[in-house]
Amino acid sequence: MSGLASDEVAEDYKNSLEDLTTNDRFQISNLTVIAKENTEHAMAISRVLENHIRTTPPMQKLPALYVVDSIVKNVGTPYTLFLGRNMYQTFMNAYTLVDSQTRRKLDEMLKTWKEPVPGSLDTRPVFPPEITRGIESALIKARTAALQQQQARSQQEIRTRSRVATPPGWTNSPTMLQNARQYPPNGQAPGYQSTENSYPLRFTPTPQQSQEVDLAALNRDIESLITAARGEFTNNPLDPSVQQRLKALLDLQGILQRQELTQEQLRLVRNQVSALGPKPVLPTAQAVPPIPAVSTPSMAATPAQPLSQPLQQLLNPGTLAGLIKATAARQQPTPPPQAANILPQMPTGNSTPLPATASTPENPLIAALRARGLLPGAAASPSTAPTPNMAPAFPFIVPGQVRYTPPVQAPQAMGTSESSMDVQMNTASIKIPRPGLIASLYEAKSNRCGTCGRRFFATEEGKEKKARHLDWHFKTNQRMAEAAKRAQNRSWYVDERDWIKSREVGDDQGLADAEASGDSAAGADGSSAKRGPPKQWIHAPNDATLRNTPCPICQEKFESTWSEEVQDWIWQDAVKVGNRVYHASCYSEVTKDGPGPAGGNTPIGRTGTPDSVLGKRKTEGTDSPGHHVRVKMEPV
Amino acid sequence: MSLPGLDLAQSSVETEFNPAPPTQVSLTRGSEWRFEVAHGTTVRVKLLAGTAELFGTELAASQTYTFSGTKAAIYTWHGCTLEISAGDTIDGANGGATATGTGTGVPGLAGPTRGYGAGGCQSEYVAEETPMVEYANVHFALETLRQESKATGKDGPRVLIVGPENAGKTSLAKILTAYATKMERQPIVVNLDPTEGMLSVPGTLTATAFRTMIDVEEGWGNSPMSGPSPVPVKLPLVYFYPSQNPLENEGALYRPVLSRLALSVTGRMAEDEDARETGIIVDTPGVLGHGKPGSLELINHIVTEFSITTILVLGSERLYSSMLKSYDNKPTSSASAAASDERISVIKLPKSGGCVDRDAAFMKGVRESAIRSYFFGNPIPSTASAALSLSSASSTTNITLSPHAQQLDFNSMAVYNVAGAEDEDEDDYDPSQLESFLPGGGVNDYPESQPQPQEESTPTPVLPGTTPTPAPASASIPYDPASTTTTNPSPSNENETPLKKLPPPFPTTMANSLLAITHAPPTASPSEVRDASIMGFLYVADVDVEKGKMRVLAPMGGRVPPRAAVWGRRWPGEVVGLVG
């Protein structure tokens, strides 16, 4: 591994980046030079840059992005390549968190990326157009949505102007000084204000909302979106983001069809749908000035009560980061695992804040809808039944994000063993830490066997399995105590035919299962059932009273015979049921069980231990003295 | 030499050692505790808090695990606290060997030597950097493929692990196996490394379906015994390869055995739904990872025979690049590959920093203890199994096996040896000799040697002999692997077979070595003997040439089955003092 040197360089670079707090030309050019001198570690440096931009306070994002700008313009490849890969996430993340002044600067910077490097002979733009285009169209859509909201709000403000009640907490936000507006205190969730102040642009739901929503049109829009997503899905069936998007859309459609949503809720949905649409809804989108007032770093203001976040805030790209944090905090209080130090060389962009949302049980959109009271509880609504395979679905909210791979797949609802996974078998993919999947080895099965540490699901089925497993331990213990009195030895290995015919019997399978895996050669019951009447036997008991007790059914005594194979005295045609020993033939006669189940009653069949191997050999061997003569018996 | 304390004089260490109080080791999430325990000493480990796993197999909380003669690592995904304490030194079970064996054995391993680490480990430390994330992801990627194969009805992924010695191949195989069984899968694990056995002694190539937990304390676990075992036993299919080096004779002996093993595995896959869905994990000898002449051809043979879909390369850039060139994105050799467009993927995996070189002395110790536990069971008084047991006497609950010693007549044995392996064995193979030889006095007791050929002459395709182009892995061929008696042994095959029948009297050098009892009848041709799976081993205690008898140790009592035997003269070689 050449990782060591790369790690060191990356560490140095990270430290230098952390010193960069202002737009300092000298520092930036210095960092550019370092990057230039270490192009062989371009991947590591790009990763450090992306991480830094993601984690650094909003005030320091601009200088860091300037470093990126300087590097791609002065050094170019391979940095353009590595940084371009996640530029969309990097840029949009930063963009959503900085104030409007910085946004203007970012807009300017983005503009220069579409042009060739000044003074260069190369006529190609700084970044390939597909990268810049994606960012731009996302920005346009965000602005469109913002404009709509602004219009909606102004309408509503007119209506509510007369009621005056400034909720507490408003004044916390500096942006409020310029943007002070009044909100109807009634109808608001209690925790609303505390989270809201950081986001002046959100839409405030009010019952008086009167704007009519054309349900049919909305359905049409969703329909077309679904069609588009389906098309994408057929092209790209393995892409989780596409899957999620399609799933979310279908869910949304289901909600619309089954639920009586109020006009106001429908409007929200419609806004969102139009934002998702392939084309901007407003033809004037290009003319919209930079978003006026989205300014406060929502990263800093971790919503105290995420449950009360308004829908619009959840849906708006501008608060994604906050949402992610909130979801993470809500669902898994523990900090994200050690993603940082084993962070793969493969840059993951803004996907890494997510690892803690491992246990998201359903689509956050639906969760959010429900949390806001827009949807009834899960039980009441068939359309919102927990969707097991749903990873956090926020990628579909951000338009234009095509190749998003969630770093963490939400594990399924507990109890489903058929959890679906999607990990590609390639060198890059296996470097991505997936703590969520580790949970499928550990937390998903919370029911542990105290003796051997085996895990079971905490479901009814799991409990049953565990009970059988403990039963196995118990039986084995009993047999071990018994066996300690006798000499034991290694069995011969089976031959090819027996091995192929054999089936592993787990230690958690009950009688029924063992029977079901019927043609087992490892299980004496299975093979003997196939080979005609079983020759059942047990070790002759050491206890004198037991030895003299006759078969309770025929009242005949048992005959001890020496078995060469087992190297012990055995009772032929005997079966132990509870504390009593019966002739197997008598017993099966009485119970009318037939040979199979009776055979299963002996410890042999249940434990899948070597006795079964011998037991089977016994069944062949008792008829003919030389058991090596294999009397060939075709399976019935 | 990565074993501190190994070269120390036995006496001084022994007398000066005082059992230290138990040490606690705290692991942060994602780190592992690496430890080395010498042969003859034991270390006890108990998980006090958190979760921990040893090569993928999870440890139970507050159970005591006892380790001996091992170099391993306990990893934690969530953080944990371990308690390490010194166990007993093993004298009883080991004593015979070490006491008498020191004279001729490797001096470094003369007796139980304790290290100075916690609990008497020779070396132990906590490591923060591990490749476990990658290894786990390989498992998840395989799991993805398994789900796919379940949905589409294809065969599950067949994984080949290649790399040089001490790169962690077997550990990776264990991790993948343990995780797969944890997901209630049933992989077939194939060990192709004759230097180290899986569920058997070195010199064996094995295939085993794993459904139950891997034994934490004892490598892979135990093969069936007459008594119960606290950890479910595993049922291996075992072939004997009496050499350490698969490349020997340009693989003339290795390849056919390999093909035969692959055929059996394919047969099992065709019938066993669980195994088919889960697929195969193949562990290979490290010697194939060096790019020696012939090794790439042998890898190609393995890839073809097992229809490998995924090649994991550990710790060798060079091997990775050549694997990438030859296999990446090429169609697999499975019969359905053309239809389903199944393609091979080649993945490079980092070698764990915990991989240490295991020197010849250590490997010899591993070998001896594997052979010893084949006959005598687990010598370690395991407190974990004691806790499981209902009886209070803890020392009696370790599985002690009782092999049977007996005298065998030279004439009752049909022993084969690898040609050229022996200086005094110059006489060429003579087919007539085979005919003239009849198994000694015992022939009347075993009438099956006559009827068997007829019985077994059902329409069974003869295994393609030494020709390296057998029809690979097509599940549709009705294959009956039990028919070790081929109806038309082709003479050309026999001539190429390096196995030769060894006429009595047997040389005294046979003492202290192993005889592998095959499933082939004593009258079988050398190529049949070569291809036959084995029943088990005899240990030759001594050879009396004058009386024409030898004293052997058999795993169980009763008559030694009248089958052809293969002498493991050079490999697994001499084990001195197994019986006193």
Contacts between the chains, C-beta under 8 A, distances in Angstrom:
chain1	res1	chain2	res2	distance
A	1	B	350	5.5
A	337	B	29	6.2
A	337	B	30	7.2
A	338	B	28	8.0
A	338	B	29	5.9
A	338	B	30	5.0
A	341	B	128	7.8
A	342	B	30	6.7
A	342	B	129	7.8
A	342	B	133	5.5
A	344	B	133	8.0
A	417	B	183	7.6
A	417	B	184	6.3
A	418	B	147	7.3
A	420	B	147	5.9
A	421	B	140	5.4
A	421	B	143	5.1
A	421	B	144	4.6
A	421	B	147	6.5
A	422	B	144	5.8
A	423	B	137	5.9
A	423	B	140	4.1
A	423	B	141	4.2
A	423	B	143	7.4
A	423	B	144	5.0
A	424	B	141	6.4
A	424	B	144	7.5
A	425	B	138	7.6
A	425	B	141	4.1
A	425	B	142	7.5
A	425	B	144	7.6
A	425	B	145	6.8
A	425	B	310	6.1
A	425	B	345	4.9
A	425	B	347	6.4
A	426	B	345	6.6
A	426	B	347	6.9
A	427	B	347	5.6
A	427	B	348	5.5
A	429	B	137	7.0
A	429	B	141	6.9
A	430	B	134	5.1
A	430	B	137	3.8
A	430	B	138	5.6
A	430	B	141	6.2
A	430	B	347	6.6
A	430	B	349	7.7
A	431	B	133	7.3
A	431	B	134	6.2
A	431	B	137	7.3
A	432	B	137	6.9
A	433	B	133	4.9
A	434	B	133	7.9
A	434	B	136	7.5
A	434	B	137	6.3
A	434	B	140	6.5
A	435	B	77	7.9
A	437	B	136	7.3
A	437	B	137	7.9
A	437	B	140	5.0
A	438	B	77	5.2
A	438	B	136	6.3
A	440	B	183	7.5
A	441	B	77	7.8
A	441	B	136	7.8
A	441	B	179	6.3
A	441	B	182	5.6
A	441	B	183	7.7
A	442	B	51	6.0
A	442	B	58	7.9
A	442	B	77	6.5
A	442	B	78	7.0
A	448	B	60	7.5
A	448	B	61	7.7
A	449	B	60	7.1
A	450	B	60	6.5
A	450	B	61	7.3
A	451	B	60	6.3
A	451	B	63	7.0
A	451	B	387	7.7
A	451	B	388	6.0
A	452	B	60	5.5
A	452	B	63	7.8
A	452	B	213	6.2
A	452	B	230	7.9
A	452	B	231	7.1
A	453	B	58	4.7
A	453	B	59	5.7
A	453	B	60	3.2
A	453	B	61	7.2
A	453	B	63	7.3
A	453	B	213	8.0
A	454	B	58	7.7
A	454	B	213	6.1
A	455	B	58	7.1
A	455	B	182	7.1
A	473	B	388	6.8
A	476	B	228	4.9
A	476	B	229	7.5
A	476	B	230	6.4
A	476	B	388	7.5
A	477	B	230	8.0
A	477	B	388	5.7
A	477	B	389	5.7
A	477	B	390	4.9
A	478	B	390	6.5
A	479	B	227	7.3
A	479	B	228	4.1
A	480	B	227	7.1
A	480	B	228	5.0
A	480	B	230	6.9
A	480	B	385	7.7
A	480	B	388	7.4
A	480	B	389	5.3
A	480	B	390	7.7
A	480	B	391	7.9
A	480	B	397	6.3
A	481	B	389	6.0
A	481	B	390	4.7
A	481	B	391	4.6
A	483	B	227	3.8
A	483	B	228	5.7
A	484	B	389	7.8
A	484	B	391	6.4
A	484	B	393	7.9
A	484	B	396	5.2
A	484	B	397	6.4
A	486	B	227	7.3
A	487	B	402	3.9
A	488	B	225	5.6
A	488	B	226	4.8
A	488	B	227	3.6
A	488	B	377	7.4
A	488	B	399	6.8
A	488	B	400	7.2
A	488	B	401	5.5
A	488	B	402	6.6
A	489	B	225	6.7
A	489	B	226	5.3
A	489	B	401	5.1
A	489	B	402	5.5
A	489	B	403	6.3
A	489	B	404	7.4
A	489	B	555	5.5
A	489	B	556	4.2
A	489	B	557	7.2
A	490	B	223	7.0
A	490	B	224	7.7
A	490	B	225	5.4
A	490	B	226	7.7
A	490	B	374	6.2
A	490	B	375	6.9
A	490	B	377	7.7
A	490	B	401	5.5
A	490	B	403	7.4
A	490	B	536	6.9
A	490	B	555	3.8
A	490	B	556	6.6
A	491	B	223	7.3
A	491	B	224	4.3
A	491	B	225	6.0
A	491	B	226	6.1
A	491	B	555	7.5
A	491	B	556	7.0
A	492	B	517	7.8
A	492	B	535	4.3
A	492	B	536	4.8
A	492	B	555	7.2
A	492	B	556	7.2
A	492	B	561	7.5
A	493	B	200	7.6
A	493	B	223	6.7
A	493	B	236	6.4
A	493	B	237	7.2
A	493	B	238	4.7
A	493	B	533	7.1
A	493	B	534	6.2
A	493	B	535	5.5
A	493	B	536	5.7
A	494	B	235	6.3
A	494	B	237	6.9
A	495	B	481	8.0
A	495	B	482	5.7
A	495	B	484	7.9
A	495	B	519	4.5
A	495	B	533	5.8
A	495	B	535	7.4
A	496	B	237	6.4
A	496	B	264	4.9
A	496	B	267	7.7
A	496	B	481	3.4
A	496	B	482	5.5
A	496	B	484	8.0
A	496	B	519	7.5
A	496	B	533	5.2
A	497	B	480	6.9
A	497	B	481	5.9
A	497	B	482	3.1
A	498	B	482	7.7
A	499	B	207	7.6
A	499	B	235	6.8
A	499	B	237	4.1
A	499	B	264	6.6
A	499	B	268	6.8
A	499	B	533	7.7
A	500	B	264	6.2
A	500	B	267	4.6
A	500	B	268	4.7
A	500	B	271	6.3
A	500	B	272	8.0
A	500	B	481	6.4
A	501	B	271	7.3
A	502	B	209	7.9
A	502	B	235	5.8
A	503	B	272	6.2
A	503	B	274	7.8
A	504	B	186	5.8
A	504	B	209	5.0
A	504	B	210	7.5
A	504	B	211	3.7
A	504	B	212	7.1
A	504	B	235	7.3
A	504	B	274	7.6
A	505	B	211	7.7
A	506	B	211	5.2
A	506	B	212	6.1
A	506	B	232	7.9
A	507	B	212	5.6
A	507	B	232	5.2
A	522	B	235	6.0
A	564	B	557	7.3
A	564	B	558	4.3
A	564	B	559	7.6
A	565	B	558	6.7
A	566	B	226	6.6
A	567	B	226	7.2
A	567	B	556	6.4
A	567	B	557	4.6
A	567	B	558	7.0
A	607	B	228	6.6
A	607	B	232	7.9
A	608	B	232	6.2
A	608	B	233	8.0
A	609	B	224	7.2
A	609	B	225	8.0
A	609	B	227	7.9
A	609	B	228	5.1
A	609	B	229	6.4
A	609	B	232	7.0
A	609	B	233	5.9
A	610	B	224	3.1
A	610	B	225	5.0
A	610	B	226	6.0
A	610	B	227	7.5
A	610	B	229	7.8
A	610	B	233	5.7
A	611	B	226	6.8
A	611	B	227	7.8
A	611	B	228	7.7
A	613	B	224	5.0
A	613	B	235	7.3
A	614	B	226	6.4
A	626	B	445	7.0
A	626	B	446	5.7
A	626	B	447	7.1
A	626	B	448	5.7
A	628	B	446	6.9
A	628	B	448	5.4
A	628	B	561	6.2
A	628	B	562	7.6
A	629	B	447	7.5
A	629	B	448	4.0
A	629	B	451	7.0
A	629	B	452	7.4
A	630	B	452	7.8
A	630	B	455	7.2
A	630	B	482	7.5
A	632	B	455	5.9
A	632	B	458	7.9
